[in-house]
Every structure is written in structure tokens, then in C-alpha cells.
């Protein structure tokens, strides 16, 4: 079993670039405002204002899509499906087919869905304005991740092109980039913070408090028999086909039509072939209150 709770995808916008650009934009706006007041040159001020807005929008757009892993999703969807009957040793392949559990199957944390190859349960907390030292460095007025359980295990995939079965080595020691969208199961509001008994029990078992804060619980999983797409490197071991993590980092390249910077792919990519089917647990949503 592979614990992905702390796994992250590298940000395409380096933090150093943001810390350098923001002061430069502020200095440019200050100088242009000074020139506007002294020389009454409106054109220069408008040019600096427009450039600042474009740069800021570009950075914000890429940060939002980085959180959604948009570049990696488009990279996976743009690849053609490989044929295991024709693929050779060491080739990067994208295989689409039905998944089945290996020696270890997973169970989702909240809904207790059994026979899964991937599970993800995330608890988010809405942070308002708080000047306490403990929360000084945390984001305000947004949903922030408070707790996460995300696991993946080795599983089998049956190539829909050739019908050949391969082992996907997504278990312990492998970097996995999941493109599975979680479903919102529980959400509390300022007017209604009443939690169900099951939710209170789930929080208590993990020593998480529920009083005095807004919570949102999301869960996603891929069960046995689901159709998945996997991107990795093909290996052969005693006539056993395996899809493993690529040995080197792969770049998605710039997606100019989406105005997205390149993202690094450092591991196996696990997704679903149909965008509409990304939410795998489409059952009833538990409404609190």
C-alpha cells in the first residue's frame, strides 16, 4: 500500500518568481502614478496598469490550474492509447482498461467502499480572519486542507486494445499522480454546523475537533472493475508485464492554447478515460443539517 497523503505536484510558478515580480510590479505602479501626478502622462500609467493586470492574471490562472492538475490531465488525455501487444521494453505507454485488485485491496475511509485500488479522503477547513500566532502563516478566507488520507496499491489492468493483462506497480515506493476528482460528501455552513453521528465518530477516531469551525469532507476512490488510464514505463519480468514509474521526470510542455506553463510529471499518472466519469463515488451526498 502506498501512502500518498503528503505527495505534491511541483508548482510551475516558482515562489521566488512571485516574490520578485510582486515588488517589481508595485514599484512600476508607484513610478507610473508619480509620473501621472507630476507630468500628467496617462498613457504610461495605463500601460503599466495593463501589464501588471496581465502578469497577475497569468500567475493566478496557472496557480488555480496547478491545484486542479489541469496541465497533467490535458497531457494524459492528449496521449494515444498504447497496445501492450506491440509495446517494447522501456517504452512509455498509456494503457486504458479495466482495473482489478492485486494482493492488497483498499477500503475508503468514510463511505467504506471495498475492493478499491485508490482511495482519497480529505477534510477541509474554512479559515476566516485570524491573527493568532498559530494561524498567522495560514491562508485566510479560503478552504484549506486540514487532514488527508490518500492511498494507492498495486493493481492489474487489462488493456482494452489487446486484452493483455499487466501489473501496475503503484504500491509502496512509487510516486503516483492521481487525477481522480473527489466528491463533496459533507459541508457545514455558518447557519448549520450540525454533524451526523457518523461524521462525529469519523472525526473523533482521528482526534479531529469539529466544534467552532466550518468543515467540508471530500472522498474519491476507484473500485475494482472501473475503467482507468495509466501512464508509465513498460517492464517485462519473466513474461510478466509491469507498468512502473518512469525513471526520469517528464515535462508536459507549454500549453499555449490554455496559457499554461509546463508541469513536471514525476511518477505514474492514474486517471480515468472519460472526464465525466472522474467522480467515481456518485452516490448520495450527505447534507449536514
N, C-alpha and C positions, 0 to 999 in steps of 0.2 A: 504494500500500500504506500502511496506517495502523498505526502502532506504538502499541499500547495497553498496553505493558508497565508504564508508570508512571501509568496512569489510575486514579483513585479515585472512589468514590461518597461524597458528603458524609455525615458521621456525623450521624444525627438527634439524638444526645445530645451537646451541645457539651462540650468538655473543661473549659471554665470552670465549667459547671454541676456537673460531677463534683467539681472541686476545691473548690467552695463547699459542696456537700451533705455530702461526707465529713466535714470538720471539724465541721459543724453536728450531724451525727448522733453523732459521738464526744463532743461537748460535752453533747448531750442525754442520752446514756447515762451519762456521768460524773456529771451533776447528779442523774439519777434514781437512780443507785447510791448517791450520797451521801445522798439523801433516804431511801432504803431502809434504810441503816445507822443514820441518826440518828433518823428519825421512824417507821421501820418501816412505810412506806406501799408495800405490794407492788403495789397496783393501778396507781399512777403508773409504776412501773418496768416493769411488764408492758406498759402502753400504749406507752411509748417504745420498748420492745424490739420489739413487733409492728409499729409504724410504721416503724422502722428496717429490719426484715426485708422489709416490703412494698416500700419505696422501693428498697432494694438489689436485690431480685429483679426489680423493674421495669426498672432500669437494665441489669442483667446480661442480662435477656431481650431487650431492644432491641439491645444490643451484639452478642449472638450472632446475631440475625436480620438485623442490618445486614451482618455479614460474609457471610451467605448470600443477601443481597439479597431477603429474603422479601417485604418490602412492595412492591418493584417487580415481583416475579413475580406477586403477587396482583393488583396493578394491571393488568398486561398481560392476565392470564387473565380478569379481570372485564370487559374491554372487548369489545364485539361486533365481529365481523369486518366490515370495510367492503367496499363494492363499488366497484371502480375505475370502472365504467361510470356510476355515479351521483355519485361524489365530485367536488367542485369545487376550483378553485384555492385554495390556502392552507388547506385543511381538514386537521385532524389525523386521521390514518387508521391503522387497524391492518389490515395485509394479511397473509393467510396463504396460502401456496402453495409451489410447488417452486422451489428456488434453482438458478441456473446461473451459472457463472463469467463475468466480464467480460473485459476485455483482459488483466488480471493475475490469475493463479490462484496459490494458496498451497500450500505443502507443509509438513506437520507436522514438527517438529524431531526427534523421537525415533523415531516409527514410520514416518516418511517417507510418510505418506498424501498422495497427489497430488490435484490438482483440488479444492482446498478454498477456501471463501470466508472462513473464520475458523479460526484455529489458536491454541492456547494450550498452552504447556509450562511448568510451574512446578516448581522444585526447593525442597523444604522441608527445614529442618534442625531437629532436636530439640535445644533448648537446655536443659541442666541448670543446676545451681547454679554460677555462675562470677562471681567477684569481680574479675576482671581489668578494668583501666580501659577496654579496648577494647569489652568487652561489658557495661559497668555499666548502660547505658541500655536494654539489650535485654531482652525478656521471658525469664523463666526457666521451666523445666519445661513447655514447650509447643512445638508445631511452629511455626516462624517461616519466612517466605518468605526464601529466600536468593538465588534467581535466577528471572527470569521472561522468557519470550518470548511475546508475545501480539500478533497481527496480524489485521487485517481489511482487505478490499479492496472496491471497487465490484463489485456483482453484480446480476444480473437476478432478478426474482421474478415468477412467473406466478400471478395472482390466481385462486384456485380457485373463486371465485364467478362471475366474468365471463370468465375465460380471457385477460384483457388482461395484457400484459407491461409491467413498469415497471423502471426502473433505480433501485437503492438506492445512494445516494451515501454509502457507509460507508468510503470510502477516505481519503486524506490530508486533514487539516484538519477532520475530522468527529469529534465526541465520540460514542463508541459504548458502550452499556452492555450487555455480553453476559450472558445468563442461561443459559449453557451449562455444565453440570456436567462437570468433568474426571474421568477415570478414573485410579485408582491403578495405576501400571504397575510401579514398583519400590519396595520398602520394605525397609530393613535394620533389624535388631534388635541388642540388646546381645550376644546369643549368636551372631548370624550377621551379619557385616559383609562377606561375600564378594560382590563385584560382578562381573557378567558382563563379558566383553571389550567388548561393545557399549556398556555403561554407562560403563566406564572411558574408552573412546575419546570418548564424548559429553562427559564431564567435562573431559578433557584438552584437547579442541578449544576449550573455552570458558575454559580456565585456572582451572578449579574443582578444589579439592582434595577427595579422597574419604577420606583416612585420618583416623581418630580421631574420627569423628562419625557420628551416625545420620541417614540420608537417606531422603527419600520423593519420588518423581518422579510427577507427575500430568500427564496430557495430555488435551486435548479438542479436537475440531475438527468443523466442519460441511462435509461434502463436497457436491459438485455432485449434484443430484438429491434432496437431503434436503428435507423439509418444514420450513419455518421460519415464524415470525411476526415481523413488523417493525412498529414504531410510530414514526411520524414525520409530517412535513408534506408534502402533495402539491404538486408544482410541475409546470407544463407549459412546455416549451421547444421550439417548432417541432414541435408534435404528439408530442413525446417526453415520456412521463410519468416523473417522478422523485420519489422519496421522499427527503427531505432532513431534516437535523436541525432540530427546532423552534427558532425564533429566541429563545424565552424559556424560562426554567426552569418546569417543571410540577411541582406537588406531588401526591403520591399521596393526600394526606389522611390523617386518623387512621383506623386500622383498629381500632375499639373492640373488635370481637369477637375480635381476635387480640392485643389490648393492645399495639399497635404505634404508635409515633409516626410522623408523616408523613416521607417521604423525598423528596428533590428529584430530579427527572428532568431532567438536563442533557445531552441528546443523543438519538440514535437508540437504541431498545431492540431488541435482537436476541435472540429466544428460539425455543423450539420449541413447537408446539401441544399436544403430549402430554407431561405431566410424566414419564411412564415412559420417554420417549424422549430425555430430556435428556442422558444419557450417550451420546454419538454414536460413540465408539470402544469397542464392547463386545467386542472380540476378547480373545484370551488375555492374562492378566496375567502378567508375567514375575516369578516368585518368585525372589528372591535367596537363595542358599544351598540 
